[in-house]
Amino acid sequence: MREQLEQLRNELEKLQTKLIDLEADYADHMAEIRVFEYEYERRVGYLIDKLEAVEEEVREYNERIQRLRKKDIYQHGYVPVDEQFRRAWKAPAPGERVPQRQPVSAATEKEIKKLYRQLARRFHPDLATDEFDHARRTQIMASINDAYAARSLSELQALARQPDSVAGIGRDEIVQTTRQMIIALITEIGRCQNRIRELENEMRSFPNRPSVQLSLEVRWARREGRDLLREMAAEVEKKIERKTAEREMLRAQFDQLKRSEGS
């Protein structure tokens, strides 16, 4: 049993090392995706929001013009059935947007990644010696992941000053038999294997994300000397210009109908 115990410990150690590296790689990929999404939002996304706002105004003027024309036909305060339904049931959705973080410098990014990996190896829950230590490491690791996602070097540095363990503080030492230890190791090995499979599946799915596909197109265009995001922004600006002209035409038409109604 002692030999089996040692084999399981070695297997678990290898799995834990692989898991920590996979989680760090996953965090790196997610950080790159967020940086690109921020750049897209800064250069193109806000224009799309502006276009949608102008398109909504165009729809509203079309509806108003149709109501005025129907009102003129029926000589009553006519309200179409679809408009009655909209007024009664459709509440306007708040146009909230998730705040985007500013990308950090290349030097700071390198330091953040290095420190994150060091902290992950120090505080990862899979390195816990017992349940008490596992709960503490889980809490610290959550703070590390939050600081990494926010690209906060100062928070990571503060977390680095945490002690590695709290052995003997506020708890009784747990004594396990060899058989119990083997069962615990097998259970933990299975958990690590499941988590590794989950992360590997997540990373395989990265290329299917629209933002990742677009970022690859942007990179290929850059190699050809093109700025794809600038081209996209220019195209959206043209659409905004056309829709703005349409809105002004409809506004003038609406104002004319209102004046006719009052005369």
HUFENUR-V551138 format. One record per backbone hydrogen bond with DSSP energy under -0.5 kcal/mol. CO is the residue of the C=O (numbers start at 1). NH is the residue of the N-H. E is the energy in kcal/mol with one decimal. If there is no record, write none. Layout:
BEGIN
CO&NH&E ; CO&NH&E
END
This chain:
BEGIN
1&5&-2.6 ; 2&6&-2.1 ; 3&7&-2.2 ; 4&8&-2.4 ; 5&9&-2.1 ; 6&10&-2.2 ; 7&11&-2.5 ; 8&12&-2.7 ; 9&13&-2.4 ; 10&14&-2.0 ; 11&15&-2.3 ; 12&16&-2.8 ; 13&17&-2.1 ; 14&18&-2.3 ; 15&19&-2.7 ; 16&20&-2.5 ; 17&21&-2.1 ; 18&22&-2.5 ; 19&23&-2.6 ; 20&24&-2.0 ; 21&25&-2.5 ; 22&26&-2.8 ; 23&27&-2.4 ; 24&28&-2.1 ; 25&29&-2.6 ; 26&30&-2.5 ; 27&31&-2.2 ; 28&32&-2.3 ; 29&33&-2.3 ; 30&34&-2.3 ; 31&35&-2.2 ; 32&36&-2.1 ; 33&37&-2.7 ; 34&38&-2.2 ; 35&39&-2.1 ; 36&40&-2.9 ; 37&41&-2.5 ; 38&42&-2.5 ; 39&43&-1.9 ; 40&44&-3.3 ; 40&45&-2.4 ; 41&46&-1.7 ; 44&47&-0.8 ; 44&48&-1.8 ; 45&49&-2.0 ; 46&50&-1.8 ; 47&51&-2.7 ; 48&52&-2.5 ; 49&53&-1.9 ; 50&54&-2.1 ; 51&55&-2.7 ; 52&56&-2.0 ; 53&57&-1.8 ; 54&58&-2.2 ; 55&59&-2.3 ; 56&60&-2.4 ; 57&61&-2.5 ; 58&62&-2.2 ; 59&63&-2.4 ; 60&64&-2.5 ; 61&65&-2.6 ; 62&66&-2.3 ; 63&67&-2.4 ; 64&68&-2.4 ; 65&69&-2.3 ; 66&70&-2.4 ; 67&71&-2.7 ; 68&72&-2.2 ; 69&73&-1.6 ; 70&74&-2.5 ; 71&75&-2.2 ; 71&76&-0.6 ; 76&78&-2.5 ; 80&84&-2.2 ; 81&85&-2.4 ; 82&86&-2.2 ; 83&87&-2.6 ; 84&88&-1.9 ; 85&89&-2.7 ; 85&90&-0.6 ; 86&90&-1.4 ; 89&91&-0.9 ; 94&96&-1.6 ; 105&109&-2.7 ; 106&110&-2.1 ; 107&111&-2.0 ; 108&112&-2.8 ; 109&113&-2.3 ; 110&114&-2.1 ; 111&115&-2.6 ; 112&116&-2.6 ; 113&117&-2.1 ; 114&118&-1.8 ; 115&119&-2.7 ; 116&120&-2.7 ; 117&121&-2.0 ; 118&122&-1.5 ; 119&123&-3.0 ; 120&124&-1.4 ; 124&127&-2.2 ; 125&128&-2.0 ; 130&134&-2.4 ; 131&135&-2.4 ; 132&136&-1.9 ; 133&137&-2.7 ; 134&138&-2.4 ; 135&139&-1.8 ; 136&140&-2.3 ; 137&141&-3.0 ; 138&142&-1.9 ; 139&143&-1.6 ; 140&144&-2.3 ; 141&145&-2.6 ; 142&146&-2.2 ; 143&147&-2.4 ; 144&148&-2.4 ; 145&149&-2.7 ; 146&150&-1.9 ; 147&152&-2.7 ; 148&151&-1.0 ; 151&153&-0.9 ; 152&156&-1.8 ; 153&157&-2.5 ; 154&158&-2.0 ; 155&159&-2.3 ; 156&160&-1.7 ; 157&161&-0.5 ; 158&161&-1.1 ; 159&162&-1.8 ; 166&169&-2.3 ; 168&170&-0.6 ; 173&175&-0.5 ; 174&176&-0.5 ; 177&181&-2.3 ; 178&182&-2.1 ; 179&183&-2.3 ; 180&184&-2.4 ; 181&185&-2.5 ; 182&186&-2.5 ; 183&187&-2.3 ; 184&188&-2.3 ; 185&189&-2.6 ; 186&190&-2.2 ; 187&191&-2.0 ; 188&192&-2.5 ; 189&193&-2.5 ; 190&194&-2.2 ; 191&195&-2.4 ; 192&196&-2.5 ; 193&197&-2.2 ; 194&198&-2.3 ; 195&199&-2.4 ; 196&200&-2.6 ; 197&201&-2.4 ; 198&202&-2.4 ; 199&203&-2.6 ; 200&204&-2.0 ; 201&205&-1.4 ; 202&206&-0.5 ; 203&206&-0.7 ; 205&208&-1.4 ; 206&209&-2.0 ; 209&213&-2.5 ; 210&214&-2.5 ; 211&215&-2.1 ; 212&216&-2.0 ; 213&217&-1.9 ; 214&218&-2.4 ; 215&219&-2.0 ; 216&220&-2.5 ; 217&221&-2.4 ; 218&222&-2.0 ; 219&223&-1.6 ; 220&224&-1.0 ; 221&224&-0.6 ; 221&226&-2.9 ; 222&225&-1.6 ; 226&228&-0.8 ; 227&231&-2.1 ; 228&232&-2.6 ; 229&233&-2.5 ; 230&234&-2.4 ; 231&235&-2.1 ; 232&236&-2.4 ; 233&237&-2.4 ; 234&238&-1.8 ; 235&239&-1.8 ; 236&240&-2.5 ; 237&241&-2.2 ; 238&242&-2.4 ; 239&243&-2.8 ; 240&244&-2.5 ; 241&245&-2.0 ; 242&246&-2.1 ; 243&247&-2.6 ; 244&248&-2.3 ; 245&249&-2.0 ; 246&250&-2.4 ; 247&251&-2.6 ; 248&252&-2.2 ; 249&253&-2.1 ; 250&254&-2.7 ; 251&255&-2.8 ; 252&256&-2.1 ; 253&257&-2.0 ; 254&258&-2.4 ; 255&259&-2.3 ; 256&260&-2.3 ; 257&261&-2.1 ; 258&262&-1.7 ; 259&263&-1.2
END
